[in-house]
Amino acid sequence: MGKVYNEIDLEAFEYVPAELREKHFIEEALTYVQGNVSLAAVMLNVPSRTLFHKIKKYEIETDSFNFSY
């Protein structure tokens, strides 16, 4: 698997609030693994349960992914 942040301008991210950056990385990881939360959690190095909590917290629309566990 490649790194999710390869194509992101990290300098521009320095001016973005941390919560928006976190939401973006979660969305990018979910896109990369086609909505598989378990794989996204491994990529982001967080427990799946934590990732589910953050998906709910940031109100990430899961309909756009081929959502699986």
TIVO-2410 file (N, C-alpha, C; in nm, 3 decimals):
# residues 69
REC num residu      c1      c2      c3 atome chaine
REC   1      M   0.083  -0.119   0.000     N      A
REC   1      M   0.000   0.000   0.000    CA      A
REC   1      M   0.087   0.124   0.000     C      A
REC   2      G   0.047   0.223  -0.079     N      A
REC   2      G   0.118   0.350  -0.080    CA      A
REC   2      G   0.073   0.437   0.036     C      A
REC   3      K   0.145   0.544   0.053     N      A
REC   3      K   0.109   0.638   0.160    CA      A
REC   3      K   0.000   0.730   0.111     C      A
REC   4      V  -0.097   0.756   0.197     N      A
REC   4      V  -0.212   0.838   0.160    CA      A
REC   4      V  -0.170   0.983   0.135     C      A
REC   5      Y  -0.069   1.031   0.205     N      A
REC   5      Y  -0.033   1.171   0.198    CA      A
REC   5      Y   0.065   1.205   0.087     C      A
REC   6      N   0.095   1.113  -0.002     N      A
REC   6      N   0.191   1.138  -0.109    CA      A
REC   6      N   0.157   1.260  -0.193     C      A
REC   7      E   0.030   1.279  -0.227     N      A
REC   7      E  -0.008   1.385  -0.320    CA      A
REC   7      E  -0.061   1.510  -0.251     C      A
REC   8      I  -0.045   1.520  -0.122     N      A
REC   8      I  -0.099   1.632  -0.047    CA      A
REC   8      I   0.012   1.734  -0.022     C      A
REC   9      D  -0.018   1.861  -0.043     N      A
REC   9      D   0.077   1.967  -0.016    CA      A
REC   9      D   0.080   1.991   0.135     C      A
REC  10      L   0.178   1.932   0.203     N      A
REC  10      L   0.183   1.939   0.349    CA      A
REC  10      L   0.211   2.080   0.399     C      A
REC  11      E   0.280   2.163   0.321     N      A
REC  11      E   0.303   2.302   0.362    CA      A
REC  11      E   0.172   2.377   0.375     C      A
REC  12      A   0.081   2.356   0.282     N      A
REC  12      A  -0.049   2.422   0.287    CA      A
REC  12      A  -0.127   2.377   0.409     C      A
REC  13      F  -0.106   2.252   0.450     N      A
REC  13      F  -0.179   2.198   0.565    CA      A
REC  13      F  -0.139   2.264   0.696     C      A
REC  14      E  -0.027   2.330   0.701     N      A
REC  14      E   0.018   2.390   0.826    CA      A
REC  14      E  -0.078   2.497   0.873     C      A
REC  15      Y  -0.158   2.554   0.783     N      A
REC  15      Y  -0.252   2.659   0.819    CA      A
REC  15      Y  -0.395   2.609   0.838     C      A
REC  16      V  -0.414   2.479   0.830     N      A
REC  16      V  -0.546   2.419   0.844    CA      A
REC  16      V  -0.560   2.365   0.986     C      A
REC  17      P  -0.673   2.390   1.052     N      A
REC  17      P  -0.693   2.337   1.188    CA      A
REC  17      P  -0.674   2.185   1.193     C      A
REC  18      A  -0.623   2.137   1.304     N      A
REC  18      A  -0.590   1.995   1.321    CA      A
REC  18      A  -0.710   1.905   1.296     C      A
REC  19      E  -0.828   1.944   1.341     N      A
REC  19      E  -0.946   1.859   1.322    CA      A
REC  19      E  -0.981   1.844   1.174     C      A
REC  20      L  -0.964   1.949   1.096     N      A
REC  20      L  -0.992   1.939   0.953    CA      A
REC  20      L  -0.888   1.852   0.883     C      A
REC  21      R  -0.763   1.860   0.928     N      A
REC  21      R  -0.659   1.774   0.873    CA      A
REC  21      R  -0.689   1.628   0.904     C      A
REC  22      E  -0.728   1.602   1.029     N      A
REC  22      E  -0.759   1.465   1.070    CA      A
REC  22      E  -0.875   1.409   0.987     C      A
REC  23      K  -0.979   1.489   0.971     N      A
REC  23      K  -1.094   1.446   0.890    CA      A
REC  23      K  -1.050   1.415   0.748     C      A
REC  24      H  -0.968   1.500   0.691     N      A
REC  24      H  -0.920   1.479   0.555    CA      A
REC  24      H  -0.842   1.348   0.544     C      A
REC  25      F  -0.752   1.321   0.637     N      A
REC  25      F  -0.673   1.198   0.631    CA      A
REC  25      F  -0.761   1.075   0.648     C      A
REC  26      I  -0.863   1.085   0.731     N      A
REC  26      I  -0.956   0.972   0.747    CA      A
REC  26      I  -1.030   0.948   0.615     C      A
REC  27      E  -1.080   1.055   0.554     N      A
REC  27      E  -1.151   1.041   0.427    CA      A
REC  27      E  -1.060   0.984   0.318     C      A
REC  28      E  -0.936   1.030   0.314     N      A
REC  28      E  -0.841   0.980   0.214    CA      A
REC  28      E  -0.811   0.832   0.237     C      A
REC  29      A  -0.792   0.793   0.363     N      A
REC  29      A  -0.765   0.653   0.393    CA      A
REC  29      A  -0.885   0.566   0.356     C      A
REC  30      L  -1.005   0.610   0.389     N      A
REC  30      L  -1.125   0.533   0.355    CA      A
REC  30      L  -1.142   0.522   0.203     C      A
REC  31      T  -1.110   0.627   0.132     N      A
REC  31      T  -1.117   0.622  -0.014    CA      A
REC  31      T  -1.017   0.521  -0.068     C      A
REC  32      Y  -0.896   0.526  -0.016     N      A
REC  32      Y  -0.789   0.438  -0.063    CA      A
REC  32      Y  -0.823   0.291  -0.046     C      A
REC  33      V  -0.890   0.258   0.067     N      A
REC  33      V  -0.922   0.117   0.096    CA      A
REC  33      V  -1.069   0.086   0.065     C      A
REC  34      Q  -1.133   0.171  -0.014     N      A
REC  34      Q  -1.271   0.152  -0.058    CA      A
REC  34      Q  -1.367   0.132   0.059     C      A
REC  35      G  -1.348   0.210   0.165     N      A
REC  35      G  -1.440   0.210   0.277    CA      A
REC  35      G  -1.416   0.105   0.382     C      A
REC  36      N  -1.310   0.026   0.370     N      A
REC  36      N  -1.283  -0.079   0.469    CA      A
REC  36      N  -1.223  -0.013   0.593     C      A
REC  37      V  -1.305  -0.001   0.697     N      A
REC  37      V  -1.264   0.070   0.818    CA      A
REC  37      V  -1.147   0.001   0.887     C      A
REC  38      S  -1.147  -0.130   0.889     N      A
REC  38      S  -1.038  -0.203   0.954    CA      A
REC  38      S  -0.904  -0.173   0.887     C      A
REC  39      L  -0.902  -0.175   0.754     N      A
REC  39      L  -0.777  -0.143   0.682    CA      A
REC  39      L  -0.738   0.003   0.698     C      A
REC  40      A  -0.837   0.091   0.696     N      A
REC  40      A  -0.808   0.234   0.715    CA      A
REC  40      A  -0.749   0.258   0.854     C      A
REC  41      A  -0.802   0.187   0.953     N      A
REC  41      A  -0.751   0.201   1.089    CA      A
REC  41      A  -0.604   0.156   1.097     C      A
REC  42      V  -0.572   0.049   1.029     N      A
REC  42      V  -0.432   0.002   1.025    CA      A
REC  42      V  -0.344   0.108   0.958     C      A
REC  43      M  -0.391   0.161   0.845     N      A
REC  43      M  -0.314   0.265   0.774    CA      A
REC  43      M  -0.290   0.387   0.862     C      A
REC  44      L  -0.391   0.424   0.939     N      A
REC  44      L  -0.382   0.543   1.023    CA      A
REC  44      L  -0.324   0.514   1.161     C      A
REC  45      N  -0.297   0.385   1.187     N      A
REC  45      N  -0.238   0.343   1.314    CA      A
REC  45      N  -0.326   0.380   1.434     C      A
REC  46      V  -0.457   0.354   1.419     N      A
REC  46      V  -0.552   0.375   1.529    CA      A
REC  46      V  -0.641   0.251   1.541     C      A
REC  47      P  -0.695   0.224   1.658     N      A
REC  47      P  -0.789   0.113   1.671    CA      A
REC  47      P  -0.916   0.138   1.587     C      A
REC  48      S  -0.974   0.032   1.534     N      A
REC  48      S  -1.097   0.045   1.453    CA      A
REC  48      S  -1.206   0.117   1.529     C      A
REC  49      R  -1.219   0.087   1.656     N      A
REC  49      R  -1.322   0.151   1.739    CA      A
REC  49      R  -1.304   0.303   1.743     C      A
REC  50      T  -1.177   0.346   1.754     N      A
REC  50      T  -1.147   0.489   1.754    CA      A
REC  50      T  -1.184   0.551   1.620     C      A
REC  51      L  -1.153   0.480   1.513     N      A
REC  51      L  -1.185   0.532   1.381    CA      A
REC  51      L  -1.336   0.545   1.361     C      A
REC  52      F  -1.412   0.447   1.406     N      A
REC  52      F  -1.559   0.457   1.400    CA      A
REC  52      F  -1.608   0.581   1.475     C      A
REC  53      H  -1.550   0.605   1.593     N      A
REC  53      H  -1.587   0.722   1.673    CA      A
REC  53      H  -1.558   0.850   1.595     C      A
REC  54      K  -1.442   0.858   1.532     N      A
REC  54      K  -1.405   0.978   1.457    CA      A
REC  54      K  -1.491   0.996   1.332     C      A
REC  55      I  -1.528   0.887   1.267     N      A
REC  55      I  -1.618   0.895   1.152    CA      A
REC  55      I  -1.750   0.958   1.195     C      A
REC  56      K  -1.800   0.916   1.310     N      A
REC  56      K  -1.924   0.972   1.363    CA      A
REC  56      K  -1.903   1.118   1.405     C      A
REC  57      K  -1.793   1.145   1.475     N      A
REC  57      K  -1.763   1.281   1.524    CA      A
REC  57      K  -1.756   1.381   1.410     C      A
REC  58      Y  -1.687   1.345   1.302     N      A
REC  58      Y  -1.668   1.435   1.190    CA      A
REC  58      Y  -1.780   1.426   1.086     C      A
REC  59      E  -1.881   1.344   1.116     N      A
REC  59      E  -1.996   1.328   1.028    CA      A
REC  59      E  -1.952   1.297   0.885     C      A
REC  60      I  -1.860   1.203   0.873     N      A
REC  60      I  -1.810   1.163   0.742    CA      A
REC  60      I  -1.916   1.077   0.675     C      A
REC  61      E  -1.955   1.119   0.556     N      A
REC  61      E  -2.055   1.045   0.479    CA      A
REC  61      E  -1.995   0.914   0.430     C      A
REC  62      T  -2.050   0.806   0.474     N      A
REC  62      T  -1.997   0.676   0.436    CA      A
REC  62      T  -2.064   0.620   0.311     C      A
REC  63      D  -2.168   0.687   0.262     N      A
REC  63      D  -2.239   0.640   0.143    CA      A
REC  63      D  -2.150   0.643   0.019     C      A
REC  64      S  -2.053   0.732   0.018     N      A
REC  64      S  -1.969   0.746  -0.101    CA      A
REC  64      S  -1.863   0.638  -0.112     C      A
REC  65      F  -1.846   0.560  -0.006     N      A
REC  65      F  -1.749   0.452  -0.006    CA      A
REC  65      F  -1.821   0.318  -0.024     C      A
REC  66      N  -1.750   0.220  -0.071     N      A
REC  66      N  -1.801   0.083  -0.070    CA      A
REC  66      N  -1.778   0.034   0.073     C      A
REC  67      F  -1.863   0.075   0.166     N      A
REC  67      F  -1.837   0.062   0.309    CA      A
REC  67      F  -1.838  -0.082   0.356     C      A
REC  68      S  -1.729  -0.124   0.420     N      A
REC  68      S  -1.718  -0.259   0.475    CA      A
REC  68      S  -1.637  -0.255   0.603     C      A
REC  69      Y  -1.637  -0.366   0.674     N      A
REC  69      Y  -1.568  -0.371   0.803    CA      A
REC  69      Y  -1.452  -0.466   0.800     C      A
***
